[in-house]
Amino acid sequence: MRRRRLAPLVAVSVTATLAPALATATATAAPAATPSAASSSAAKGALDRYVQQKPRWKRCSADSPATFQCATIKVPLDYRAPEGKRMDLAISRIKSTAPGKRHGVLFSNPGGPGGPGLFMPLSMQESLPRSGRQKYDLIGFDPRGVGRSSPVSCGLKPKDENWLRPYKEKTFDKDVAWARAVAKKCRNKAGGTLGHITTRNTARDMDLLRAVLGEKKISYVGYSYGTYLGSVYTQLFPGRADRFVLDSAVDPARAWRGMIQWWAEGAEPAFDRWTGWTAERSRKYGLGDTPKKVERTFWDLVAQADEKPIEVDGQPTTGDDIRSGFRGAVFSPKEAAEGLVELKKAAAGKPASAKKLAVFAGSEGTGTAGAAETPSDNMTASLWAVVCGDNSAAWSRDPESYRRDAIEDKGRYPLFGDFASSIKPCAFWGKSAEPATEVNNTVGSLIVQNEWDAQTPLPSAQALHADLKRSKMLTVLGGEGHGVYPNGNACTDGTVNRYLLTGKLPAKDVTCKATADSNAEARKNRKRDALPGSPLPGRAPDRF
C-alpha cells in the first residue's frame, strides 16, 4: 500500500528532478540546439515511461540465497534523448528483515570505475549490524556499461590493458602508439556508447532506479570511485540524498588525471614513514639503521634489477616492477619491510618467500571478475570510458606534455611519478559531452578515511570534506589500507552504524585510532582476489 501511494508522486518527481540536469547536458553538448518547451515535454514523457517499469524480481542464481533477488530495468543511453536507444541496468536487492522497522533503501557501490556492484547487497548484509538489515532494503546494481548492465568492450588484449607504464625515453614513442591504439579500438568497437558511460549518467540511473522502486530518497554507501559517484549524485539530486557514507574518498576537482597522479604524490610521505619505521627495527630486518640507509638499500635493489632483473617466483622482476609494487606496499610498513627482506635474498640468489615477494610481481591486464558473458576487457573499457569521458578537459592532447610531466614527476616523486603522469589513452579520447561536475553543496554526509591509504590519500578525502559543506569526516589515525568500513574497530564501525541507523551525523569530525587487528583486516581485504560486489575495492593497484 505504501508503495502504491508513492508511485504517482515519484513518477512526476523524477522527471522534475532530472529535467534541469538534462537541459544542462543538452546545452553543453549542442549550444545551438537548446531544447524547446515541446522537446522538454517529450523528454519528460519518455522518462515517465521509464519510471513506470515494474522490475521482475527473481532469485539471482541457484547457488545464492533465496532472499537475494535480481532484475533488469531499462535506462536511456542518452538522457538528452530518452526516447532513443536504451541500456540494461542489472539491479539486485535483499529486502528488510523487519518491514515494520524499515526506513528505506540503501544503495552501494564497490569502486572502480568499472567495478560491478550487483552483489553488493550480500556484502552489505555481512557488514551491517542486525538493526541495519532491518532498517533497509539493500540495493545493488552494475553501473551502466559494466558487468550485466549492457557491458562495453574495446576488444582489448591483456597487453593492451597494462596501462601504468613507466616513462623511458626509448619506449615513449611506443607508449604513445599504444595509447592512441587503445583509444582507436574503443572508438571503433563502442564509439556510439562510450561517450554515455559517465559518472553523471550513472548518477541519473541511480535516481531513475530510486523512482522505479517508489522511494522519495536513497541512502548510500560508496567506496573509492563510489565516493565520487555518491558526491555527484548529491550535486545533481540534493533533495534525493538521505544518509550518505563516502569511504576512501576521491577529490572531485582531480577527477581523473589528478587522482591518478595522487597515487605518486601520496606514496612519497608513506615511503618516508616506512624508512623511519624500518630503521627503528634494523636488528629485525637488517635493511639499515637510519632512514637514509634504508632508502639506499631500496634504491640499490632497484638499480640492480634495472641492470639484470631479479627472479621472483620464477618471473623476472625489473626495477620498474619493484617501484610499481612498492607504491602500494609502502603504506603498510611491516609488509613493505618483509617484502624487501625477501627481495634482497632473491637478488643474492638465496631462497625467498614467494608469498612475501608477490607484491613485486608484474602483471598484464586485470580481466573481469564477473559473469561468463561479460567481455574480458570490460573493466578496462569501462574504466577508460569514465576516466576519459568524465572530464576530457583534464587530459592534454599533446603527447609531448606527458613526456615533460613524466620526467618532472619522476624527479619529484621517484617511486611512481612517471607511471602516474605518462601518456594514457585519454590523450586521444573524444570530447566530453558535459563538463566535469563541480561538487559544492550542503548535503549531509559522512566521509570515512584511513590516514595511510594508497589509492585515495588522506588529502583527497579532506578535499571532498571541504566540498560537501555539511559533511562530517571520520579519520582513522594510523589506519592502513583502502576501504575502512567495516574493519572491526568499535570507534569506526560504531560511528558509521549510528549514522546509518539514526540519520544523525556526529556533532563534529571524529578521529579514531587504528588497531593492529583493524589494519590486518585492511591488508587482508586489499590482497583478496576480486569478486563482484566486494565492499573493499582496493583489490587491484590500478583502480579506485
N, C-alpha and C positions, 0 to 999 in steps of 0.2 A: 504493500500500500504506500509506503513512504516513497519508493522509487517512482511509482505511478504519478504521485502528486508532483514530484520534482521535474519530471520529464519535460512538460511544456515550457516551464521556466528556463530550463537548461538549454533546450533546443534554440530558444531565442538568444540566450546569453552568450553561447559560444560564438555565434556569428557576430554579435555585437562586440565581443572581445577581440576576435580575430580580425575584424574589418580594418581597424587602424593599422595593424601590422601589415596587412595585405596592401593597403593603399601606399604605405611607405615603400614596400618592396617594389611595387609596380612603378612608382615614381622614380625610384633609384635606377631600376633596370632600363626603363624606357621613358625618359622625361617628356618626350613628345606625345606620349600616349597615356596621359593621366586618365584613370577610369572615370567615365561619366556616371551620373546617377543611375542610369539604366544598367550599365555594366556592373556597378556595385550591387544593385539589387539582384542581378542574375547570379553573381558570385555568392551572395547571401543565400539564395535559394539552393544553389548547388551544395553549399556547406550544410544547409538544413537536412538535405538528403543523407549526408554522411552521418550526421548526428543521430538520425533515426534508425541506424543499424542496430540489430539485436544480435550480439555475439552468440554463437552456437557452442556453448561450453561442453567440453568432453575431457575425459581423463587424458593427461598429456602423453603417457606411454604405459605399456603394460607393466613395466617394472617400476613405475613411480607411484607414490601414494594416491589413493583414490581422491583425496581432498585436493590434490594439485591438478588444476584444470587449465586447459589451453583452448584458445580460439584464434581466429584470424578476422581482422576487420580491414576495410579499405580506407586509404588516405589519399589525398590528391598528390600526384607527383609534384605539381607546381601550384602552390596556394594562390598564385596570382590568376590562375586559370583552373579553378577547381572542377570545372565541367570536363576537363581534358583527361589525360592519362592518369591511371591510378596505380598505387603500390599496395602490396600486402603489408600489414603490420601484425606480426605474431605477438599475441598477448597471453598472459597467464595470471592465475590468481589462486590464493588459498584464503578462503573466507574466514571471517572472525569466528573464533571458537565459542563466543558468547554474544549472540546478536543483541541481547538486551544491554550490553555494555559497549557496544560498537560506537566508535567516534567517526570513522570514515575510512578512506583508502590511504595506503602507504605505498607510493611508488618507490622504485630504487633503480640504480644504475651502477654497474661494476667498474666503469672506467673504459679507457680505450685511447683515442677514438677507434671504433671497430670492435669493441668488446660486446659479445652477446649477453643479453640480460634476461632472457626468458626464464631461466631457472633461479633467478634471484629470490623469489618467494621462499624457496627451500632453504636458502642461506639465511635469509632474514628470519625465518621461523626458528632457526637454531640460535640466532643472535639475540633475539628479543626475549625479555622475561615473559612469563606466562600471562601477566596482565597486559603486555604489549600485544600478544597474539589474540587476546580478547578484544583489544581496542580497535584493531584494524583488519580490513581485508588487505592482504598483501598482494600487490600488483607488480608483475614483471613484464618486460617487453624487449624484443630485439629491436634496437633502433633501426630506422629506415636504411636499407642497403646492407644490413648486417644479418648474418645467421639465416633465420627463416623469414625475414622481412624483405622479400624481393632482393636477395643478396647480389651485390655488384661484383664484377670481376674485371681485371685488366688483362687477363691472360698471362700473368707474370710467372716466370720460372723462379725456383728458390734463389738462384744467384741474383735475380733482379730485386729480390726483397731485402737483400743485405744492404741497408741504406745508411748506416752510421759509418762513414768511410773517413779514415784519417787523411789529412792533406799531405801529399807528396808531390813535388814538382814534376817528377817523371810520370806520375799516374793521373795528374789532374785533368788532362785532356780526355782521358778515358772515362773519368768520373763525370765530366760534363756530358760526354756522349751517352753514358748510362742514364743520367738524369733526364736528358732530352728524350731518350728512347722510352723510358718508363712513362713519361707524360704522353708521348705519342701513342703508346699501346693503350693507355687508359682512354684517350680521346677516341681512338679507333674502335675500341671494344664497347665502351659505355658512355660515349660523349654526350648522348642525349639525356642521360640520367645523372651523371656525376655532379653536375652543377647544382642539382637539387638535394644532394646528400650533404646537408649543412646542419650545424647545431641549431640555428634559428628554426629550420623546418622540423627538426626532431622535437624541439620545444612546442611547436604548433601541433605536432602529432600527439604529444602528451596532453595538450589541452583538449584536443578533439576526443581523445580517449576518455578524459575526465567527463566530458559531456555524454558520451555514449554510455558510460557507467552510471549516469544520473547523479553525479556529485557536483556540489557547488564549489568545492575546493579540494586540493590534494595536499597530503603531506608527503615527505620525500627524504630519502637517504641516498646521497650520491658520493661516490669515491673518485678522487683524482679527476680525470676528464669529466666524470659525473658531477663534480662541483661546478664546472663551467656550464654544463648543460643546466644544472639547477639554477645557477645565478642568471643565466639568460632567460630561463622561464620566469623568474621573479621580475625581470626587467620588462618582458613582453606582457605578462599577465599578473601584475602585482596583486590584483584583487582575488586571484585564484590560489595563491600560495598560503598554506596553513603552517605546518611545522616542518621546517627545512633543516636538515643536518647535512653539512658540507664537509666531508672528511678528506684531508690531504689535498689542499686547495690550490687551484690554478688562479694565477693573476690574469683577469680578463684583458688587461691592457697589453699583455705579452703573448696573446694567442696569435700565431703559434710559433713563429720563428724564435721569438724571445724566450718562450718556455723551454724550447729545446736547448737554447744557449744557456739557460739557467742550470741545466744539468752540469755544465762545465763550471760555472761560477760557484754553484753550491758545493762542488766537490773539493774546492781548494781549502776552505776552513775545516772541512771534515778530514782532509789529508793532514793538515797541521795538528788537529786534535789527535789523530792516530799516531803521528810521530812522537808526540809528547807522552801519550799513554804507553806506547811500546817501549820508549826509552826508560820509563819508570820500572819496567818489568824486563830489563835487559838480561837478568840472570835466567829468566824462564825462556825467553825467545832468542836471545843471542843475536839480535839484529842491530845492536848499537846502544850505548848507554847515554847518548844525548840525542835530542831530536835531529840535529844535523847529521849525525852518524846513521841514524835510521833512514833518513831521507836518502843519504848516499848509497846505502845498501839497496834500496829500491831502484834507484836510477842506474846503478851499476848492473843490476839484473836486466833492466830494460835494454841497456846498451849491449849486453852480452847476447840477448835474444834477437836484437836487431842484426848483429853480426852473424849469428847462427841460431836459428830457432831452437828453443828448448822443448824436448819431448815431454808432453803432458798427456798421460793416459793414451799413449800411442799416437798422439797428434802433435804436429809441430806448432809451437806457440811462439809468436813473434813478440817483439817489444810493443807493437800496437795492440796485440791481443791482451798483453799484460795491462797496459794503460786502460784499455776499454773495460776489462773485467774489474780492475781495481776501483774504477769510478764508483761502482755500486757497493763493492765490498767495504770500502773505507769508512762508510757510515756506521759500520759495526766494528770497532777497533779490534776486538778479540778475533772475530772472523778474519779480518784482514791480516792480522799478525800471524795467525795459524796458517793461513794460505801462503804467506810469503816465506815462512819457515820451510814449508814443503816445496815451494818453488826453488828455493835455494838448494835444497837437497837434489831436486831433479836436475838443476843446472850443473851440479857437481857429478852427475851420473849415478847418484845413490837412489835406492828405493824411496818412493814418496807416496803419500796418501792420495789416491785418485779423488776421493770424496772431497778432501780439503782443497784440491787443486782445480776442482770443477769450475770455480769462479773465473779462471783464466782461459778456459777453453773457448775458442772462437766458434761462431755458428753462422750459417747462412739461411735466411728465411725464418719465418716464425710459424708458417702454416696456420691452420684454423682448427681449434678445438670445438667442433660443432657437429651438426647433422651431416650425414654422408652426402647429401645432395648439395651442400654448401661448397662453392668453389674454393680450391685450396688457397688461393691468394686473397680471399675475401677480407680478412682482417687488414691486410696491407692496402688493398684497393680502397676500402672504406676509410682507412687512416688518411690516405692522401686526399681523398675527396673532402674530408673535413679540414685537415691541416692546411691544405692549399686553398680550399674554397671558402672557408670562413672569413678569410682576410687576405686576399691576394695582394693588397697594398703593402703588407709586411715583407713581401718577397721581391727582391730586386730582379730585374730582367737581364741584368748584365753579369755574365759568368765571372768576369774579372773581379767584380766586387766581392764575390765569395772567396776567391783566391786571397785577396787582400785581408778580408776578415779572418780567414782561417790562419793565415800567417801571424797576424796580430794577436789573435786569441790563443794560439798555441804558446806565444810568449807570455801572455797574461795568465793563462790557465793551462799550464803544461800538461796536466793529466788528461784533459779531454777537450780543450778549447778548439782544436782543429776538427775533431769529429763533429762537434756541435755546429760549427759555423761554416763548414764547407758546403759545396753545392748539393742541392736537393731537387727533386722533380718539380717542386713548386715554382722554380725559376722559369719553367716553360709551361705553366698551367694557364688556363683561361682566366679572364677577369671575373671576380666575384659578382654575383647578381645583386648582392646587397652589401652595404658597408658592414664592417665589424660592429658587433653590439657593444655599446658603451654601457657598462654596468654602473649604475649610480642611483640607488633607490633606498627606500626606508622600510623594506620588507624585513620583518624579524627573522633571524636565522641563527643557527649555532655552527660556528666554524671550529673544526677539531683538527689538531695538528701535532705531530711529533716534532721535537726540536731537530732531530737528525734524520731527515727524510731525503733519500737520494733522488726521487723523481719530482717531487714538488717541495723544494726547500722552504724553510720557515718564512723567509721574506715574501714568498709568493702568497702564502696564506694571510700574512699580515696586510698585504696589499688588497686582497679581497675583503678583508675585515674593514678596511678603510672605505671601500666602495659601497659596502652594504651598511648604511648608516646606523641601522638599529640592530645590527648583529652583535652577538657576544662571541668571544673566542676562548676556546679551551686549548691551552698549550701544555703538552706533556714534556716537562724538562727532563733531559736525558733520554727521551723516547727515541728509539731507533727503529727504522723501517717505514714502509709506505702503507698507510692504512692503519687507523687507530682502533676503531670500534668494530667488534668488542675485542679487548685484549686481556680480560681477566683482572684488570686493575679497578678496584672499587671506586676510586675517585673518577676515572674517566667514564667507565661504563655507567656508574650511577648518575653522573651529570647528564649524559645523553638520554638515558632511560627516563629520568624525571621530566626532561623537556618533552620527549615524545608522549609521555603519559598524561602530562598536565597542560602542555602548551605554554608553560611559563619559562621564559629564558632566565638564566642566572641574573642576579641584580647587577653584577659586574663580571668582567673577564675572570676566567678560572685558570689557575695553574695547578697541575698535578705533577707528581714525581713518578718517573718510570721505576718499575721494579725489575729485578732480574728475570722474573717469570714473564712479565708483560713484554720485555724486549726479546726474550726467547720465542714467545708466541709470534711476534712480528717477524723474526728471522725465519721461523718455520713457514709462515704464510708466504713470505717472499720467495721461498725456494720451491714451494709446492708446484706440481705440474698444473697447467691451466685447465680448468674445467669451466664450461659455460656457467655463468652465474656466481662464480667465486666472488664473495664480497670484498676481497682484498685484491686489487688489481695490479699489485707490484710483481706479477708473475713473470714479466719479461723486462729486460733492461731498455727496451726501445718503445715503451708505451707509457701512457699516463693513466 
